[in-house]
Amino acid sequence: RIVMTRTTDIYHHVREKANIANTEKGDLFVCIHVNAAPPRKTVSGYKSVAYYKGKGSKRKKLYKKVPIYSTSPNPAHGTSTYVWAADRSDEKAQGISDDDRYESSAEVMDVPDVNSPEAIIKARLWSQKFFKNSVQLGTLIENEFVNTGRKSLGVLQRNHMGIWVLQATNMPAVLIETGFITDKDEEDYLNSESGQIEMTRAIANAVIKYKKTKNIDNLNLVA
């Protein structure tokens, strides 16, 4: 069962995407992105620029050398898959605590207190499990990309700045960077029908393999 967060070119706030995934009780969250890299900036030479120092009769005209910059396309290319950063387990645990999905009906008879020590511990344990499963799915995805001949930058964490849709989803979650739109060859590949079909099949194959390793009969995939 696949739930699309959008099927047309509309803007969704990241919080809305996470809310859709959580409301649909997703087993996996897959966010598909296109990467970009800023142009390379290099010093191609220097020029003299006049400036003045002092006042009145003591005012002097001086010169200083300043660099001349030139830009060129950034050669960065390749795929990568991000998972939620392990050092942000508190954010993931909080997202899980906002929902009672980690409590089975056999464990409690009423709505659990998400602020109780027991609930907090369970949320942290589930966040660790989600992290391991996210890495597993991310690895399967990147392996499939490599099988198509793409360069893989690996499964990554962005520790310096969290990614909301990965932190706030109550399930294993990945964000896939399918390539760099700033690289001409990758831009052409990603815009081509054959490239899109190849990437789609790679992601689908990875999800199917993940499903088999987990022995899951019915999988809710939010994309």
C-alpha beads as a LAMMPS data file, in Angstrom:
LAMMPS data file: protein, C-alpha beads

223 atoms
222 bonds

1 atom types
1 bond types

-500.0 500.0 xlo xhi
-500.0 500.0 ylo yhi
-500.0 500.0 zlo zhi

Masses

1 110.0

Atoms # bond

1 1 1 0.000 0.000 0.000
2 1 1 1.583 3.223 -1.192
3 1 1 0.498 6.622 0.113
4 1 1 1.725 9.597 -1.906
5 1 1 2.114 12.821 0.067
6 1 1 1.393 14.632 -3.199
7 1 1 0.651 13.697 -6.806
8 1 1 0.872 17.170 -8.360
9 1 1 3.454 19.944 -8.214
10 1 1 2.232 21.615 -5.032
11 1 1 4.150 22.846 -1.996
12 1 1 3.907 20.870 1.215
13 1 1 5.481 22.065 4.422
14 1 1 7.802 19.430 5.881
15 1 1 5.592 19.204 8.975
16 1 1 2.629 18.320 6.772
17 1 1 4.594 15.545 5.087
18 1 1 5.505 14.055 8.460
19 1 1 1.914 14.382 9.666
20 1 1 0.615 12.520 6.603
21 1 1 3.074 9.680 7.210
22 1 1 2.164 9.425 10.878
23 1 1 -1.575 9.620 10.258
24 1 1 -1.362 6.835 7.679
25 1 1 0.595 4.645 10.146
26 1 1 3.367 4.142 7.640
27 1 1 5.826 1.269 7.970
28 1 1 8.337 3.141 5.813
29 1 1 8.790 6.766 4.794
30 1 1 10.671 7.429 1.545
31 1 1 11.416 11.018 0.562
32 1 1 12.824 11.492 -2.959
33 1 1 14.988 14.548 -3.629
34 1 1 17.345 15.998 -6.207
35 1 1 20.640 17.367 -4.924
36 1 1 22.517 20.526 -5.938
37 1 1 25.969 21.953 -5.331
38 1 1 27.071 25.613 -5.507
39 1 1 29.455 26.693 -8.292
40 1 1 33.167 26.410 -7.556
41 1 1 34.738 29.775 -6.760
42 1 1 38.442 30.192 -7.494
43 1 1 40.900 33.099 -7.611
44 1 1 41.831 33.798 -11.240
45 1 1 43.963 36.889 -10.595
46 1 1 44.269 40.182 -8.714
47 1 1 43.501 43.809 -9.409
48 1 1 44.530 47.070 -7.765
49 1 1 41.837 49.071 -6.046
50 1 1 42.378 52.631 -4.834
51 1 1 41.413 53.733 -1.346
52 1 1 42.113 56.842 0.717
53 1 1 43.568 57.222 4.145
54 1 1 43.713 60.301 6.358
55 1 1 41.958 63.677 6.192
56 1 1 42.671 67.100 4.745
57 1 1 46.235 67.709 3.636
58 1 1 47.257 64.372 5.088
59 1 1 44.827 62.466 2.898
60 1 1 46.677 59.948 0.751
61 1 1 45.632 57.754 -2.102
62 1 1 46.744 54.200 -1.641
63 1 1 46.286 50.974 -3.555
64 1 1 45.623 47.448 -2.474
65 1 1 45.368 44.183 -4.341
66 1 1 42.076 42.349 -4.219
67 1 1 41.365 38.935 -5.716
68 1 1 39.406 38.401 -8.918
69 1 1 37.098 35.406 -8.652
70 1 1 35.816 33.144 -11.381
71 1 1 33.191 30.442 -11.098
72 1 1 32.873 27.048 -12.724
73 1 1 30.357 24.209 -12.451
74 1 1 30.705 22.062 -9.362
75 1 1 31.813 18.526 -10.329
76 1 1 29.896 16.929 -7.422
77 1 1 27.800 13.991 -8.577
78 1 1 26.373 10.744 -7.303
79 1 1 23.500 9.431 -5.221
80 1 1 23.172 9.395 -1.436
81 1 1 20.548 8.360 1.084
82 1 1 20.112 10.212 4.366
83 1 1 18.793 8.716 7.586
84 1 1 17.934 10.596 10.763
85 1 1 21.040 11.535 12.719
86 1 1 21.767 9.169 15.618
87 1 1 22.764 12.096 17.846
88 1 1 19.213 13.434 17.478
89 1 1 17.527 10.490 19.158
90 1 1 15.650 12.829 21.489
91 1 1 13.829 14.401 18.529
92 1 1 12.954 11.006 17.081
93 1 1 11.827 9.686 20.453
94 1 1 9.654 12.769 20.904
95 1 1 8.057 12.168 17.524
96 1 1 7.311 8.582 18.494
97 1 1 5.939 9.686 21.861
98 1 1 3.402 11.883 20.101
99 1 1 1.728 8.716 18.866
100 1 1 0.764 5.532 20.710
101 1 1 1.783 3.185 17.899
102 1 1 4.572 1.632 19.983
103 1 1 2.040 0.516 22.583
104 1 1 0.131 -2.666 21.710
105 1 1 -3.403 -3.268 22.875
106 1 1 -2.098 -6.152 24.968
107 1 1 0.224 -3.852 26.918
108 1 1 -2.244 -1.200 27.981
109 1 1 -5.998 -0.972 28.493
110 1 1 -6.213 2.765 28.023
111 1 1 -4.306 5.611 26.393
112 1 1 -0.689 5.567 27.672
113 1 1 0.895 8.514 29.408
114 1 1 3.562 9.517 26.877
115 1 1 5.412 11.443 29.596
116 1 1 5.777 8.441 31.880
117 1 1 9.277 6.947 32.345
118 1 1 8.102 3.691 30.775
119 1 1 6.779 5.435 27.663
120 1 1 9.957 7.499 27.281
121 1 1 12.116 4.380 27.507
122 1 1 9.976 2.570 24.940
123 1 1 10.150 5.564 22.600
124 1 1 13.947 5.589 22.809
125 1 1 14.112 1.845 22.132
126 1 1 11.862 2.241 19.112
127 1 1 13.968 5.156 17.846
128 1 1 17.042 2.883 17.957
129 1 1 15.162 0.172 16.074
130 1 1 13.968 2.690 13.490
131 1 1 17.546 3.920 13.041
132 1 1 18.855 0.407 12.313
133 1 1 16.014 -0.295 9.881
134 1 1 16.500 3.090 8.177
135 1 1 20.188 2.325 7.634
136 1 1 19.291 -1.122 6.296
137 1 1 16.802 0.315 3.806
138 1 1 19.232 3.086 2.830
139 1 1 21.972 0.531 2.185
140 1 1 19.664 -1.551 -0.010
141 1 1 18.725 1.562 -1.997
142 1 1 22.318 2.644 -2.568
143 1 1 23.300 -0.916 -3.574
144 1 1 20.546 -0.893 -6.187
145 1 1 21.814 2.431 -7.524
146 1 1 25.316 0.992 -7.818
147 1 1 23.884 -1.977 -9.741
148 1 1 22.586 0.483 -12.353
149 1 1 26.054 1.980 -12.741
150 1 1 25.490 5.097 -10.643
151 1 1 28.122 6.492 -8.285
152 1 1 27.008 6.164 -4.663
153 1 1 28.092 8.548 -1.927
154 1 1 26.655 6.128 0.635
155 1 1 24.187 6.240 3.513
156 1 1 24.717 9.499 5.400
157 1 1 23.644 11.400 8.497
158 1 1 23.357 15.177 8.577
159 1 1 24.332 15.784 12.185
160 1 1 24.913 19.542 11.911
161 1 1 21.296 20.152 10.906
162 1 1 18.459 17.710 11.290
163 1 1 16.009 16.838 8.510
164 1 1 12.495 17.263 9.871
165 1 1 10.777 14.567 7.803
166 1 1 13.304 12.048 9.109
167 1 1 13.183 13.201 12.733
168 1 1 9.403 13.559 13.100
169 1 1 8.186 10.418 11.340
170 1 1 7.194 7.521 13.596
171 1 1 8.744 4.860 11.381
172 1 1 11.993 4.013 9.568
173 1 1 12.608 6.881 7.160
174 1 1 15.048 7.767 4.389
175 1 1 15.648 10.796 2.199
176 1 1 17.081 9.870 -1.189
177 1 1 19.240 12.277 -3.181
178 1 1 18.897 10.874 -6.699
179 1 1 21.730 12.976 -8.144
180 1 1 23.014 16.512 -8.623
181 1 1 20.926 18.715 -10.877
182 1 1 23.946 21.040 -11.070
183 1 1 25.877 18.311 -12.930
184 1 1 24.912 18.399 -16.620
185 1 1 25.165 14.651 -17.169
186 1 1 23.094 13.856 -14.080
187 1 1 20.567 16.567 -14.917
188 1 1 20.031 15.023 -18.355
189 1 1 19.778 11.542 -16.822
190 1 1 17.241 12.593 -14.192
191 1 1 15.149 14.447 -16.786
192 1 1 15.092 11.475 -19.145
193 1 1 12.291 8.910 -19.094
194 1 1 14.797 6.040 -19.097
195 1 1 16.681 7.533 -16.149
196 1 1 13.501 8.049 -14.149
197 1 1 12.346 4.492 -14.827
198 1 1 15.742 3.101 -13.831
199 1 1 15.813 5.070 -10.580
200 1 1 12.210 4.134 -9.785
201 1 1 12.920 0.444 -10.291
202 1 1 16.023 0.660 -8.126
203 1 1 14.083 2.199 -5.233
204 1 1 11.199 -0.261 -5.670
205 1 1 13.587 -3.241 -5.722
206 1 1 15.189 -2.025 -2.493
207 1 1 11.807 -1.698 -0.765
208 1 1 10.799 -5.198 -1.921
209 1 1 14.063 -6.660 -0.579
210 1 1 13.560 -4.829 2.711
211 1 1 10.012 -6.183 2.955
212 1 1 11.262 -9.740 2.410
213 1 1 14.016 -9.477 5.031
214 1 1 11.440 -8.291 7.591
215 1 1 8.846 -10.926 6.612
216 1 1 6.219 -8.190 6.303
217 1 1 2.970 -9.275 4.636
218 1 1 1.369 -5.852 4.339
219 1 1 3.591 -2.801 4.007
220 1 1 2.395 0.813 4.252
221 1 1 4.819 2.928 2.244
222 1 1 4.538 6.726 2.408
223 1 1 6.398 8.560 -0.351

Bonds

1 1 1 2
2 1 2 3
3 1 3 4
4 1 4 5
5 1 5 6
6 1 6 7
7 1 7 8
8 1 8 9
9 1 9 10
10 1 10 11
11 1 11 12
12 1 12 13
13 1 13 14
14 1 14 15
15 1 15 16
16 1 16 17
17 1 17 18
18 1 18 19
19 1 19 20
20 1 20 21
21 1 21 22
22 1 22 23
23 1 23 24
24 1 24 25
25 1 25 26
26 1 26 27
27 1 27 28
28 1 28 29
29 1 29 30
30 1 30 31
31 1 31 32
32 1 32 33
33 1 33 34
34 1 34 35
35 1 35 36
36 1 36 37
37 1 37 38
38 1 38 39
39 1 39 40
40 1 40 41
41 1 41 42
42 1 42 43
43 1 43 44
44 1 44 45
45 1 45 46
46 1 46 47
47 1 47 48
48 1 48 49
49 1 49 50
50 1 50 51
51 1 51 52
52 1 52 53
53 1 53 54
54 1 54 55
55 1 55 56
56 1 56 57
57 1 57 58
58 1 58 59
59 1 59 60
60 1 60 61
61 1 61 62
62 1 62 63
63 1 63 64
64 1 64 65
65 1 65 66
66 1 66 67
67 1 67 68
68 1 68 69
69 1 69 70
70 1 70 71
71 1 71 72
72 1 72 73
73 1 73 74
74 1 74 75
75 1 75 76
76 1 76 77
77 1 77 78
78 1 78 79
79 1 79 80
80 1 80 81
81 1 81 82
82 1 82 83
83 1 83 84
84 1 84 85
85 1 85 86
86 1 86 87
87 1 87 88
88 1 88 89
89 1 89 90
90 1 90 91
91 1 91 92
92 1 92 93
93 1 93 94
94 1 94 95
95 1 95 96
96 1 96 97
97 1 97 98
98 1 98 99
99 1 99 100
100 1 100 101
101 1 101 102
102 1 102 103
103 1 103 104
104 1 104 105
105 1 105 106
106 1 106 107
107 1 107 108
108 1 108 109
109 1 109 110
110 1 110 111
111 1 111 112
112 1 112 113
113 1 113 114
114 1 114 115
115 1 115 116
116 1 116 117
117 1 117 118
118 1 118 119
119 1 119 120
120 1 120 121
121 1 121 122
122 1 122 123
123 1 123 124
124 1 124 125
125 1 125 126
126 1 126 127
127 1 127 128
128 1 128 129
129 1 129 130
130 1 130 131
131 1 131 132
132 1 132 133
133 1 133 134
134 1 134 135
135 1 135 136
136 1 136 137
137 1 137 138
138 1 138 139
139 1 139 140
140 1 140 141
141 1 141 142
142 1 142 143
143 1 143 144
144 1 144 145
145 1 145 146
146 1 146 147
147 1 147 148
148 1 148 149
149 1 149 150
150 1 150 151
151 1 151 152
152 1 152 153
153 1 153 154
154 1 154 155
155 1 155 156
156 1 156 157
157 1 157 158
158 1 158 159
159 1 159 160
160 1 160 161
161 1 161 162
162 1 162 163
163 1 163 164
164 1 164 165
165 1 165 166
166 1 166 167
167 1 167 168
168 1 168 169
169 1 169 170
170 1 170 171
171 1 171 172
172 1 172 173
173 1 173 174
174 1 174 175
175 1 175 176
176 1 176 177
177 1 177 178
178 1 178 179
179 1 179 180
180 1 180 181
181 1 181 182
182 1 182 183
183 1 183 184
184 1 184 185
185 1 185 186
186 1 186 187
187 1 187 188
188 1 188 189
189 1 189 190
190 1 190 191
191 1 191 192
192 1 192 193
193 1 193 194
194 1 194 195
195 1 195 196
196 1 196 197
197 1 197 198
198 1 198 199
199 1 199 200
200 1 200 201
201 1 201 202
202 1 202 203
203 1 203 204
204 1 204 205
205 1 205 206
206 1 206 207
207 1 207 208
208 1 208 209
209 1 209 210
210 1 210 211
211 1 211 212
212 1 212 213
213 1 213 214
214 1 214 215
215 1 215 216
216 1 216 217
217 1 217 218
218 1 218 219
219 1 219 220
220 1 220 221
221 1 221 222
222 1 222 223
